Amino acid sequence: MYTSKPGLVQFNKEGKLLPLEETLEVNKQKSQLRIGVPKETSYQENRVALVPDAVNLLVQNGHEVLIESDAGNAAHFKNQEYVEAGGKIVYSAKEAFDTEIILKVAPPSLEEIDLLKHKQTLISALQVSTQQQEYFKKLMEKKTSAIAFERIRDEEGNLPFVMMMSEIAGNTSILVAAEYLSNVNEGKGLMLGGVTGITPTEVVIIGAGIVGKFAARAAIGLGAHVKVFDSSLYKLRRIQNSLGSRLYTSIIHPRILSKALKTSDVAIGCLSSENGRTPVVVTEEMVGQMKYDSVIVDVSIDHGGCFETSTVTNHNDPVYRKYGVIHYCVPNIASRVARTASYALSNILSPLILSIGDEGGVANLVKNSYGIRQGVYLHNGTISNKHIGEYFNLPYKDLDLLMAATF
């Protein structure tokens, strides 16, 4: 006769052999959020973090959006449009900062950081190359959780904000060049592109990244003869495959680049740099050999520029001449088309806010989304980005460890 073993009896008493009810996932508790959109104070920052359509989407999903009066004016969004979308207009930055989540385009100034409440969430650009140690120290004192939207990655590992703004910058750079080639702006009186029976204008693009790709596509679409230079064969092959056989590509070699610039009508500088300053690949001597009234648009000026003759200008006074060559060296070229750029930014930020609400708060979303975690550089006042901590000589901790301590 079979006798149960003591261990098996004990196992059964604990209910391990009994039928169990099906375990279901516990539904997340959605959060209703209060979002503040202050007016941008950064010089010539014309974009706004949320457009009225995005505000309406958030309000329809149960969230409250406070917009500082005239925050959308530079992008031609009026207060009334935000009111009709369900947003609430407030008349001071202090009121706009009195919310759970702050949405900004540019990083907050030190004065704006003073308006932050303790343990708020800040979502904005970081622009780490322009920051000082004091910026991070003040955010740390406020116990802020901060997300840099230019570092957020999507499901495919791409940087959606960088890609979107680069696309805008690439297209816009060609339109800017077309303006300054025309005699209306004291240019040579050329139409960028070509018409039947007339030799097309020549465009040299230095940099085969996203900006270069869209600049090349726009120029080819207008009928220009385009040459693209880059130090990466991989990028050149990628842009060649993307845009077709009409495209001339070359590794950056001083002699070959100089020869191309001598006959060009337009030169677009859009080299990228992983860290620090953009390398200068066009010398002053090369610029001096370019055609009179040709146009340089240095999109890389945000990171120092890739032309030796480039000097930062602004939207009010955008160009100057050197060696008879027109130079356009305005940082943040996307602000030139602020309305389009604001829509692009809203298309990134509004789904992010909806996800925060659906996940029951910022901490839950950060925990569950690898792509969002890439954008977090401060968690409850602790720096969570190793490179920032080391560069600014500030203490930092791994974000996964910080999140584990939170839950």
LUMZADO-235188 format. One line per 3 residues: their letters; for each residue x, y, z of C-alpha. Coordinates in Angstrom, 3 decimals, decimal comma. Layout:
<atoms>
A) X Y Z  ...
</atoms>
This chain:
<atoms>
MYT) 0,000 0,000 0,000  1,281 3,402 -1,059  2,067 5,867 1,751
SKP) 2,549 9,548 1,049  5,889 10,953 1,955  5,890 13,601 4,717
GLV) 7,306 16,226 2,359  4,557 15,633 -0,173  1,872 15,884 2,533
QFN) 3,268 19,182 3,742  3,482 20,454 0,141  -0,198 19,582 -0,370
KEG) -1,258 21,202 2,943  0,253 24,450 1,698  -2,129 24,284 -1,228
KLL) 0,541 23,753 -3,857  -1,381 20,816 -5,447  -4,806 22,449 -5,317
PLE) -6,346 24,121 -8,377  -5,591 27,833 -8,334  -7,609 30,742 -9,666
ETL) -6,274 32,351 -12,840  -3,935 35,230 -12,042  -4,800 38,337 -14,044
EVN) -2,766 41,476 -14,540  -3,838 44,262 -12,218  -5,079 47,228 -14,231
KQK) -2,915 50,324 -13,943  -4,516 53,283 -12,235  -4,555 56,118 -14,763
SQL) -3,486 59,559 -13,628  -5,062 62,898 -14,400  -2,175 65,291 -14,940
RIG) -1,695 69,049 -14,673  0,702 70,241 -17,348  2,270 73,692 -17,529
VPK) 3,507 75,320 -20,752  5,457 78,487 -19,889  6,346 81,109 -22,466
ETS) 9,834 80,523 -23,878  12,428 83,020 -22,682  15,458 81,732 -24,596
YQE) 16,692 84,212 -27,231  14,766 83,841 -30,504  13,178 80,556 -29,458
NRV) 9,947 80,836 -31,416  8,627 77,306 -30,946  6,057 76,250 -28,360
ALV) 5,932 72,844 -26,669  2,240 72,150 -27,357  0,036 73,394 -30,189
PDA) -3,736 73,845 -29,628  -4,598 70,520 -31,299  -2,287 68,702 -28,876
VNL) -3,819 70,550 -25,927  -7,273 69,450 -27,071  -6,105 65,827 -27,264
LVQ) -4,750 65,947 -23,717  -7,849 67,675 -22,329  -10,117 65,104 -24,018
NGH) -8,151 62,448 -22,133  -8,836 64,064 -18,768  -5,695 66,153 -18,301
EVL) -5,475 69,854 -17,446  -3,161 72,098 -19,463  -2,088 75,560 -18,292
IES) -0,564 77,806 -20,957  1,147 81,059 -20,098  -0,450 83,937 -21,978
DAG) 1,100 84,524 -25,431  3,269 81,390 -25,180  2,310 80,480 -28,748
NAA) 2,460 83,956 -30,307  5,876 83,534 -31,958  4,565 80,413 -33,714
HFK) 1,289 82,216 -34,571  -0,936 80,367 -32,102  -3,239 82,778 -30,283
NQE) -4,535 82,502 -26,724  -8,070 82,085 -28,022  -7,060 78,960 -29,948
YVE) -5,779 77,378 -26,742  -8,948 78,335 -24,870  -11,118 76,820 -27,597
AGG) -8,998 73,661 -27,375  -9,801 73,363 -23,667  -6,591 74,810 -22,244
KIV) -6,433 77,350 -19,444  -4,569 80,617 -20,004  -2,545 81,883 -17,027
YSA) -0,920 85,278 -16,884  2,418 84,645 -15,214  5,264 82,159 -15,478
KEA) 4,800 81,384 -11,771  1,281 80,075 -12,431  2,433 78,009 -15,408
FDT) 5,137 76,439 -13,242  2,581 75,527 -10,557  1,835 72,119 -12,108
EII) 3,049 68,519 -11,893  4,763 68,481 -15,272  6,508 71,377 -17,016
LKV) 6,862 71,268 -20,809  9,419 73,569 -22,388  11,274 73,685 -25,686
APP) 14,554 75,220 -24,524  16,123 74,255 -21,180  14,920 76,452 -18,311
SLE) 17,055 79,404 -17,355  18,428 79,649 -13,815  15,647 82,141 -13,040
EID) 13,029 79,689 -14,308  14,515 76,883 -12,215  13,810 79,082 -9,178
LLK) 10,109 78,851 -10,103  10,118 75,054 -10,040  8,450 73,358 -7,100
HKQ) 10,107 70,476 -5,277  9,826 67,077 -6,972  8,330 68,345 -10,209
TLI) 8,931 66,713 -13,582  10,630 68,816 -16,244  10,470 67,774 -19,902
SAL) 12,540 69,941 -22,227  15,650 69,953 -24,372  18,897 69,620 -22,429
QVS) 21,511 71,009 -24,866  24,234 69,721 -22,582  27,057 71,501 -24,450
TQQ) 25,588 74,867 -23,442  25,071 74,072 -19,761  27,097 74,868 -16,663
QEY) 27,455 72,933 -13,422  25,161 75,407 -11,647  22,250 74,383 -13,890
FKK) 22,352 70,816 -12,610  23,043 71,828 -9,017  19,913 73,988 -8,908
LME) 17,780 71,198 -10,362  19,258 68,797 -7,806  18,314 71,159 -4,983
KKT) 14,720 71,167 -6,253  14,636 67,319 -6,290  13,573 67,591 -9,933
SAI) 13,019 64,651 -12,246  14,140 65,781 -15,700  13,746 64,232 -19,143
AFE) 15,624 65,531 -22,200  13,337 64,880 -25,142  16,202 64,952 -27,663
RIR) 17,602 61,818 -25,953  14,365 59,804 -25,926  14,437 56,779 -28,240
DEE) 11,531 55,155 -30,043  10,755 51,454 -30,529  13,390 51,153 -33,263
GNL) 16,098 52,881 -31,231  15,892 56,141 -33,181  15,890 59,652 -31,713
PFV) 12,525 61,015 -32,938  13,065 64,627 -31,872  16,519 64,836 -33,421
MMM) 15,272 63,194 -36,615  12,281 65,522 -36,890  14,209 68,737 -36,286
SEI) 17,010 67,569 -38,578  14,482 66,941 -41,333  13,106 70,455 -40,879
AGN) 16,617 71,966 -40,791  17,669 70,140 -43,953  14,658 71,235 -45,967
TSI) 14,771 74,782 -44,605  18,494 75,209 -45,369  17,796 74,809 -49,092
LVA) 14,891 77,274 -48,948  17,145 79,776 -47,160  19,831 79,333 -49,807
AEY) 17,238 79,909 -52,541  16,214 83,193 -50,889  19,750 84,546 -50,770
LSN) 20,573 83,495 -54,327  17,742 85,714 -55,554  18,373 89,370 -56,364
VNE) 15,610 90,356 -53,905  18,150 89,690 -51,138  21,058 91,179 -53,122
GKG) 22,109 87,773 -54,367  23,253 86,748 -57,815  19,706 86,512 -59,140
LML) 19,804 82,755 -59,619  16,927 80,340 -59,214  18,043 77,412 -57,104
GGV) 17,568 74,380 -59,308  17,325 74,422 -63,056  15,051 74,996 -65,998
TGI) 15,180 73,651 -69,536  18,172 74,874 -71,502  19,972 76,453 -68,533
TPT) 22,796 74,883 -66,528  21,460 73,895 -63,060  22,840 75,463 -59,920
EVV) 25,446 73,418 -58,056  24,916 72,574 -54,393  27,642 71,115 -52,156
IIG) 26,412 69,459 -48,972  28,965 68,655 -46,286  27,528 65,950 -44,064
AGI) 25,454 62,911 -45,048  23,378 62,593 -41,878  19,670 63,339 -41,593
VGK) 20,088 67,076 -42,240  22,235 66,361 -45,279  19,803 63,769 -46,590
FAA) 16,822 66,119 -46,537  18,842 69,055 -47,834  19,966 66,898 -50,738
RAA) 16,453 65,647 -51,397  15,059 69,201 -51,455  17,831 70,442 -53,753
IGL) 17,450 67,502 -56,153  13,691 68,073 -56,175  14,300 71,632 -57,379
GAH) 16,574 70,382 -60,136  19,984 71,310 -58,694  23,175 69,335 -59,261
VKV) 24,106 68,006 -55,813  27,413 66,788 -54,383  27,533 65,284 -50,885
FDS) 30,692 64,950 -48,801  31,169 63,033 -45,554  33,943 61,210 -43,719
SLY) 31,760 58,087 -43,343  31,425 55,698 -46,273  28,463 54,097 -44,515
KLR) 26,552 57,398 -44,440  27,424 58,146 -48,048  26,234 54,720 -49,153
RIQ) 23,039 55,136 -47,158  22,213 58,521 -48,659  23,093 57,250 -52,138
NSL) 20,731 54,296 -51,758  18,018 56,516 -50,305  18,096 59,290 -52,903
GSR) 19,243 57,540 -56,067  21,942 57,573 -58,703  21,744 61,290 -59,566
LYT) 23,691 62,031 -56,409  27,456 62,595 -56,440  29,143 61,464 -53,199
SII) 32,704 61,698 -51,948  34,779 61,209 -48,837  35,925 64,551 -47,408
HPR) 39,306 65,208 -49,014  40,568 68,813 -48,937  41,613 68,916 -52,587
ILS) 38,409 67,353 -53,934  36,188 69,404 -51,604  37,974 72,627 -52,563
KAL) 37,482 71,867 -56,257  33,752 71,268 -55,738  33,331 74,479 -53,727
KTS) 34,992 76,595 -56,462  32,183 75,824 -58,896  29,315 75,658 -56,388
DVA) 26,550 78,207 -56,016  25,456 76,943 -52,583  27,330 75,162 -49,788
IGC) 25,398 73,593 -46,898  27,367 72,678 -43,762  25,642 69,968 -41,746
LSS) 28,370 67,825 -40,260  27,471 66,293 -36,906  29,718 65,621 -33,958
ENG) 29,162 63,004 -31,293  30,957 65,051 -28,645  32,086 68,650 -28,580
RTP) 32,684 70,960 -31,508  31,912 70,216 -35,132  35,177 69,730 -37,074
VVV) 36,143 72,606 -39,373  36,645 71,070 -42,831  36,354 74,190 -45,026
TEE) 39,254 76,572 -44,542  39,216 80,316 -45,031  41,331 79,829 -48,167
MVG) 38,691 77,502 -49,646  35,949 80,054 -48,978  38,083 82,764 -50,614
QMK) 38,141 80,703 -53,819  34,342 80,319 -54,008  32,295 82,262 -56,571
YDS) 31,240 85,812 -55,736  27,626 85,931 -54,406  27,569 82,198 -53,699
VIV) 25,779 81,218 -50,486  26,938 79,307 -47,399  24,319 77,980 -44,958
DVS) 26,155 76,556 -41,940  23,562 74,446 -40,125  26,397 73,069 -37,962
IDH) 26,821 76,496 -36,350  24,896 75,151 -33,344  28,079 73,219 -32,554
GGC) 30,660 75,685 -33,805  30,250 75,371 -37,572  32,256 73,486 -40,202
FET) 33,409 76,580 -42,165  36,383 78,493 -40,779  34,699 81,761 -41,785
STV) 31,453 81,029 -39,900  30,370 83,415 -37,141  27,091 83,088 -35,249
TNH) 24,299 85,365 -36,503  20,616 85,617 -35,537  17,179 85,701 -37,148
NDP) 17,081 89,509 -37,063  20,441 89,945 -38,787  21,051 86,534 -40,381
VYR) 23,738 87,087 -43,038  27,095 88,717 -43,670  29,609 88,626 -46,495
KYG) 33,187 87,447 -46,420  35,270 87,231 -49,604  32,061 88,136 -51,421
VIH) 30,367 84,950 -50,184  27,026 85,279 -48,358  27,125 83,481 -44,983
YCV) 23,941 82,415 -43,174  24,957 81,144 -39,712  21,831 81,223 -37,533
PNI) 21,621 78,606 -34,750  18,324 76,794 -34,201  17,271 77,089 -37,822
ASR) 14,018 75,243 -36,999  12,791 78,378 -35,184  12,674 80,080 -38,581
VAR) 9,642 77,868 -39,335  8,316 77,858 -35,790  4,771 76,787 -36,541
TAS) 5,830 73,650 -38,436  8,497 72,876 -35,836  5,968 73,283 -33,003
YAL) 3,616 70,801 -34,637  6,517 68,367 -35,008  7,459 68,786 -31,356
SNI) 3,846 68,381 -30,219  3,634 65,128 -32,155  6,392 63,808 -29,901
LSP) 5,357 65,338 -26,577  1,587 64,753 -26,586  1,852 60,932 -26,926
LIL) 4,496 61,037 -24,191  2,124 62,843 -21,822  -0,700 60,439 -22,679
SIG) 1,606 57,524 -21,861  2,499 59,091 -18,509  -1,197 59,339 -17,664
DEG) -1,973 55,795 -18,848  0,935 54,347 -16,848  -0,156 56,106 -13,680
GVA) 2,688 58,609 -13,457  6,168 59,456 -14,704  7,921 56,912 -12,469
NLV) 5,848 54,035 -13,854  6,492 55,056 -17,446  10,221 55,432 -16,850
KNS) 10,306 52,018 -15,203  8,477 50,321 -18,067  9,939 52,123 -21,086
YGI) 13,562 51,664 -22,090  13,293 54,458 -24,683  12,061 57,008 -22,134
RQG) 14,788 56,004 -19,675  17,378 57,112 -22,224  16,093 60,667 -21,856
VYL) 16,151 60,789 -18,043  19,126 62,683 -16,646  17,750 63,546 -13,195
HNG) 15,590 61,373 -10,950  14,251 63,035 -7,801  17,249 65,345 -7,743
TIS) 19,896 62,675 -8,384  21,852 62,729 -11,631  21,223 59,453 -13,429
NKH) 23,390 60,029 -16,504  26,980 58,870 -16,120  28,414 61,160 -18,824
IGE) 26,783 64,264 -17,330  27,976 63,357 -13,860  31,545 62,812 -14,989
YFN) 31,683 65,845 -17,314  30,382 68,270 -14,674  32,108 66,526 -11,761
LPY) 28,822 65,820 -9,961  27,703 62,687 -8,086  25,526 60,309 -10,085
KDL) 23,803 56,958 -9,670  22,580 54,364 -12,121  18,934 54,992 -13,029
DLL) 17,954 51,321 -12,707  19,193 51,319 -9,114  17,346 54,557 -8,400
MAA) 14,142 53,134 -9,874  14,521 49,925 -7,877  14,769 51,980 -4,691
TF) 11,589 53,879 -5,652  9,372 50,800 -5,986
</atoms>
